[in-house]
Amino acid sequence: MAKKIFVAALVLLTAVAQNTTPNARPRASDLGLKVGVLPTGPLDAITDVAGVRVGHTTIIRGDDLHTGVTAILPHPGNLYREKVPGAVFVGNGFGKLAGSTQVDEMGDIETPILLTSTTSVPRVADALISYMLALPGNEDVLSINPLVGETNDGYLSDIRGRHITQDDVFAAIKNATSGPIEEGAVGAGTGTVVFGFKGGIGTSSRRLPPKLGGYTVGVLVQTNFGGVLTIAGAPVGRELGQYYLREDLQQTGGAKDRGNGSVMIVVATDAPMDARNLKRLAARAWLGVARTGSSASNGSGDYAIAFSTALQVRIRTEDKSLTRHVEVLTNDAMSPLFQAVIEATEEAVYNSMFRAKTMTAHGHRVEALPMEKTTEILRKYGVIK
């Protein structure tokens, strides 16, 4: 017993040491970077929305395999029996978002939301169906609508191998927690690239003041897109000499960013909203991505998924009534929530880059955003002190 306690303590101390090391890559807030005007939640993460859980399975094997799965659970219960209102907004439809048409039609989400690699969507969706069918209480269920999004990690991983297994999917769901979220090159962001630098998973949140309802909006992103990186207005990509169209404009060599890629945005809120206004909320998340310098290119599959966790708007399978009388926010209440999702999405993109580390894989090397130089640029433009 004493030996087990000693080992557990050693692991804990190691984790603390890793989190406090001077070489640890910062989040945006660690640099004093303030995005927008609204305060964040305590964790500055999508898990600031009560009940939301996030889990990752990160798969790194040898040189060629750098991929994974990220699971977002709107609540810890049986989502088929207690669905949440949801909506999908398509920024550019060059992607493979399984399950989106039923969400559009019915206005609800009945499974965890999973993010992964492009060619693994069918296998991940199949595993998610198996997971849901096996849940206690679902013995009579004949149809499940799995909601699975993706970005293409083929530059840093063997995407053709479709290596993700059912066990990988189950692990991401079962390991999901409500606390701080690991960011950067983890889970579905393990092999992604953004603005020509290493991308990954990022998250952030915003909380409205009490007189505006005190609601929380949380965002998680899987970044894998291109453009001209801008951080809180500072032209970081231009200053670093790495941005979309650089070679075409200057006829110089160096790092390339052809602007292609994709981004998945997952938006959670505890505000009582119906599917129609959730779609409007998802649409505003795109303004946050635009602020970071995205070019929303022809080859970019860009989607936002939004849901509400408010208890009064959940759809219970056992409720067979033909009418529902539920109080939801009116259109006039939406503007502060729009501001919140814009700010949280913008900061989540930055966190996905700030926390990601340089990766050499699959015959390619993608550098992490150079934080020392980036900090100098942000100071130069008065973004941080």
C-alpha positions in Angstrom: 0.0 0.0 0.0 2.8 2.4 0.9 4.5 1.7 -2.4 1.3 2.5 -4.3 0.9 5.8 -2.4 4.5 6.7 -3.1 4.1 6.0 -6.8 0.9 8.0 -7.0 2.5 10.9 -5.2 5.5 10.7 -7.6 3.2 10.8 -10.7 1.3 13.8 -9.2 4.5 15.7 -8.4 5.8 15.0 -12.0 2.6 16.3 -13.4 2.8 19.5 -11.3 6.5 19.9 -12.4 5.5 19.5 -16.0 2.8 22.2 -15.7 5.1 24.7 -14.1 8.3 24.2 -16.1 9.6 27.4 -17.8 9.5 25.6 -21.1 5.8 24.9 -20.9 3.9 26.6 -23.7 1.4 29.2 -22.5 -2.3 29.8 -23.2 -3.4 33.2 -24.5 -4.3 34.3 -21.0 -0.9 33.4 -19.7 0.6 36.1 -21.9 -1.9 38.7 -20.7 -3.6 38.5 -24.0 -7.2 39.8 -23.6 -9.6 38.9 -26.4 -12.7 41.0 -26.4 -14.5 42.6 -23.4 -16.3 39.8 -21.7 -14.9 37.8 -18.7 -14.0 34.1 -19.1 -15.3 31.3 -17.0 -13.1 29.8 -14.2 -11.4 27.4 -16.6 -11.6 29.5 -19.7 -12.8 26.3 -21.5 -16.0 24.7 -22.9 -16.2 22.8 -19.7 -17.2 26.0 -17.9 -20.7 25.2 -19.2 -22.0 22.9 -16.4 -22.3 19.3 -17.4 -20.1 19.4 -20.5 -17.3 16.9 -20.6 -14.4 16.5 -23.0 -12.1 13.5 -23.6 -9.2 12.7 -26.0 -7.6 9.7 -27.5 -4.2 10.7 -28.8 -2.6 8.1 -31.2 1.1 8.5 -31.9 2.8 5.3 -33.2 6.1 5.4 -35.0 6.8 8.1 -37.6 3.6 7.8 -39.7 0.7 7.7 -37.3 -0.3 11.0 -35.6 -4.0 11.2 -35.2 -6.8 10.8 -32.7 -10.4 11.4 -31.5 -11.9 14.1 -29.3 -15.3 13.6 -27.7 -17.6 16.4 -26.4 -20.4 15.3 -24.2 -23.2 17.8 -23.7 -24.1 16.1 -20.4 -23.0 12.9 -18.7 -26.3 11.0 -19.1 -27.9 9.0 -21.9 -28.1 11.5 -24.7 -30.5 9.4 -26.7 -33.0 9.4 -23.8 -32.3 13.0 -23.0 -31.4 14.9 -26.2 -30.2 18.5 -26.3 -31.3 21.1 -28.8 -28.6 21.6 -31.4 -27.8 23.1 -34.7 -25.1 23.0 -37.4 -23.9 26.0 -39.4 -21.9 25.3 -42.6 -19.3 27.9 -43.4 -17.9 25.9 -46.4 -19.2 22.4 -47.0 -16.0 20.8 -48.2 -16.1 18.2 -45.4 -17.6 15.0 -44.0 -19.8 15.9 -41.1 -21.8 12.8 -40.4 -25.3 13.2 -38.9 -25.7 16.9 -39.8 -28.9 16.5 -41.8 -30.9 15.0 -39.0 -29.7 17.7 -36.6 -30.9 20.3 -39.2 -34.2 18.6 -39.6 -35.1 17.7 -36.0 -33.1 20.4 -34.1 -31.6 18.0 -31.5 -28.4 16.1 -30.8 -28.7 12.5 -29.4 -25.0 11.4 -29.2 -21.7 12.7 -28.0 -20.1 15.0 -30.6 -16.9 13.3 -31.9 -14.0 14.9 -33.9 -11.4 12.9 -35.8 -9.5 12.5 -39.1 -11.3 12.8 -42.4 -11.1 9.2 -43.6 -11.9 7.8 -40.2 -15.3 9.4 -39.9 -17.2 6.2 -41.0 -15.3 4.0 -38.5 -15.7 6.5 -35.7 -19.4 6.9 -36.5 -19.9 3.1 -36.5 -18.1 2.9 -33.1 -20.3 5.7 -31.7 -23.4 3.8 -32.8 -22.1 0.7 -31.0 -21.4 2.7 -27.9 -24.9 4.3 -27.8 -26.7 1.0 -28.5 -24.9 -0.7 -25.6 -26.0 2.0 -23.0 -28.4 0.8 -20.4 -31.9 1.9 -21.3 -31.2 1.8 -25.1 -32.1 -1.9 -25.5 -35.1 -1.1 -27.7 -33.3 1.6 -29.8 -33.4 0.8 -33.6 -31.8 4.0 -35.0 -29.0 6.3 -33.8 -27.8 9.5 -35.4 -24.0 9.8 -34.7 -22.6 13.3 -35.0 -19.0 13.1 -36.2 -16.8 15.9 -37.6 -13.3 16.0 -39.1 -10.3 17.7 -40.4 -7.6 16.3 -42.7 -4.4 15.4 -40.9 -2.9 13.6 -43.9 0.2 15.9 -43.9 1.5 14.5 -40.6 -0.2 11.1 -40.4 -1.1 8.1 -42.5 -4.6 9.2 -43.2 -5.2 6.4 -45.8 -4.6 3.7 -43.1 -7.8 4.6 -41.1 -6.1 3.3 -38.0 -8.7 4.5 -35.4 -10.5 1.6 -33.7 -13.6 1.2 -31.7 -11.5 1.0 -28.5 -10.0 4.4 -29.4 -13.5 5.9 -29.7 -14.8 4.3 -26.5 -11.7 5.6 -24.6 -12.3 9.2 -25.7 -15.9 9.1 -24.5 -15.2 7.2 -21.3 -12.3 9.4 -20.3 -14.2 12.6 -20.8 -14.0 14.9 -17.8 -15.5 18.2 -16.7 -12.3 19.9 -15.7 -9.4 21.6 -17.5 -8.9 20.4 -21.1 -5.6 19.4 -22.7 -4.9 21.5 -25.7 -2.6 21.6 -28.7 -1.5 18.4 -30.6 -3.9 16.0 -28.8 -6.9 14.0 -29.7 -8.4 15.0 -33.1 -5.8 17.8 -33.2 -2.8 15.5 -33.0 -1.8 15.9 -36.7 -3.4 19.2 -37.8 -1.8 22.3 -39.2 -3.1 25.9 -39.0 -1.7 29.0 -40.7 1.3 26.9 -41.7 2.2 26.2 -38.0 1.2 23.3 -35.8 -2.5 23.4 -34.9 -4.6 21.3 -32.7 -7.4 21.5 -30.1 -8.1 24.8 -28.4 -10.9 26.0 -26.1 -12.1 29.1 -24.3 -15.3 30.5 -22.7 -17.1 33.7 -21.9 -19.6 34.6 -19.2 -22.3 37.2 -19.5 -22.9 39.6 -16.6 -25.8 38.8 -14.3 -28.0 41.6 -15.7 -27.7 39.9 -19.1 -28.6 36.5 -17.7 -25.2 35.3 -16.4 -25.1 32.7 -19.1 -21.9 30.9 -20.2 -20.7 30.2 -23.7 -17.9 27.7 -24.2 -16.1 26.9 -27.5 -13.8 24.0 -28.5 -12.0 24.1 -31.9 -10.1 21.6 -34.1 -7.9 23.9 -36.2 -6.5 22.8 -39.5 -7.0 25.8 -41.8 -5.0 28.6 -43.6 -4.8 32.3 -44.1 -2.8 35.2 -42.7 -2.5 34.8 -38.9 -3.7 37.8 -37.0 -3.7 37.8 -33.2 -6.0 40.5 -31.6 -5.3 42.7 -34.6 -1.6 42.2 -34.7 -0.3 40.9 -38.1 1.7 38.0 -36.7 1.8 35.9 -39.8 3.0 38.8 -41.9 5.7 39.7 -39.3 6.9 36.1 -39.1 7.0 35.9 -42.9 4.6 32.9 -43.1 1.2 33.5 -44.6 -1.2 32.6 -47.4 -0.1 33.9 -50.9 3.4 35.0 -49.6 5.2 33.1 -52.3 2.8 34.3 -55.0 3.2 37.9 -53.9 6.9 38.0 -53.2 8.3 35.2 -55.4 10.4 34.0 -52.5 11.1 30.5 -51.1 10.3 29.3 -47.6 7.4 27.9 -45.7 4.2 27.5 -47.6 0.6 28.0 -46.5 -1.7 27.4 -49.4 -4.7 28.4 -47.3 -6.4 25.0 -47.5 -7.6 22.9 -44.5 -10.6 22.8 -42.3 -11.9 23.8 -38.9 -14.5 22.3 -36.6 -16.1 24.5 -33.9 -18.2 23.1 -31.1 -20.2 25.7 -29.1 -21.9 24.9 -25.8 -24.1 27.2 -23.7 -26.3 27.0 -20.7 -28.6 29.6 -22.1 -32.1 28.2 -22.8 -32.2 28.3 -26.6 -34.1 26.6 -29.4 -32.4 25.1 -32.5 -33.2 28.2 -34.6 -31.2 30.6 -32.3 -28.5 28.0 -31.7 -27.9 28.0 -35.5 -27.6 31.8 -35.3 -25.1 31.4 -32.5 -23.1 28.9 -34.5 -23.0 31.3 -37.4 -21.5 34.0 -35.3 -18.7 31.7 -34.2 -17.4 32.3 -37.8 -16.7 35.9 -37.0 -14.3 34.7 -34.4 -12.4 32.5 -36.9 -12.4 35.4 -39.4 -10.7 37.6 -36.7 -7.8 35.2 -36.6 -7.1 35.7 -40.3 -8.7 32.6 -41.9 -9.1 32.7 -45.7 -12.0 30.2 -45.6 -10.5 28.7 -48.8 -12.0 26.6 -51.5 -10.6 23.4 -49.9 -11.6 24.2 -46.3 -14.4 22.2 -44.7 -15.7 24.6 -42.1 -18.5 23.8 -39.6 -19.9 24.9 -36.3 -22.1 22.8 -34.1 -23.9 24.5 -31.2 -26.0 23.0 -28.4 -27.8 24.1 -25.2 -27.4 22.3 -21.9 -30.3 24.1 -20.2 -32.5 21.5 -18.4 -35.8 23.0 -19.5 -35.1 22.7 -23.2 -33.9 19.0 -23.2 -36.0 16.6 -25.3 -36.8 13.4 -23.4 -37.5 10.3 -25.5 -40.1 9.1 -23.0 -42.1 12.4 -23.4 -44.8 11.4 -26.0 -46.8 14.7 -25.7 -47.7 16.3 -29.0 -47.0 19.9 -27.7 -44.2 21.4 -25.6 -44.4 24.7 -23.8 -40.9 25.7 -22.9 -39.5 29.2 -22.3 -36.5 30.0 -24.4 -34.6 33.2 -25.1 -36.1 35.6 -27.5 -34.2 37.1 -30.5 -33.7 40.3 -28.6 -31.7 38.5 -26.0 -29.2 37.0 -28.5 -26.8 39.8 -29.2 -24.7 39.5 -26.0 -24.4 35.7 -26.6 -23.2 36.5 -30.2 -20.5 38.7 -28.7 -19.5 35.9 -26.3 -19.2 33.2 -29.0 -17.1 35.4 -31.2 -14.6 36.2 -28.4 -14.5 32.6 -27.2 -13.9 31.2 -30.7 -11.2 33.7 -31.5 -9.3 32.8 -28.3 -9.8 29.1 -28.7 -8.0 29.3 -32.1 -5.1 31.0 -30.4 -4.9 28.5 -27.7 -4.8 25.6 -30.2 -1.7 27.1 -31.6 0.0 28.4 -28.5 -0.2 25.0 -26.8 0.9 22.9 -29.8 4.5 21.8 -30.1 6.6 21.3 -33.2 6.0 17.9 -34.8 8.1 15.9 -37.3 6.0 13.1 -38.7 5.1 11.3 -41.9 8.1 12.8 -43.7 7.2 16.3 -42.8 8.1 18.9 -40.1 5.7 21.5 -38.9 7.0 24.1 -36.5 5.1 25.3 -33.6 4.2 29.0 -33.5 7.5 30.6 -32.2 6.2 32.0 -28.9 9.2 34.3 -28.2 9.0 36.0 -31.5 5.2 36.1 -31.3 5.3 37.7 -27.9 7.7 40.4 -29.3 5.3 41.1 -32.1 2.3 41.3 -29.8 4.2 43.8 -27.6 5.2 45.8 -30.7 1.6 46.3 -31.6 0.4 47.0 -28.1 -1.6 43.8 -27.8 0.2 42.8 -24.5 2.5 44.7 -22.2 
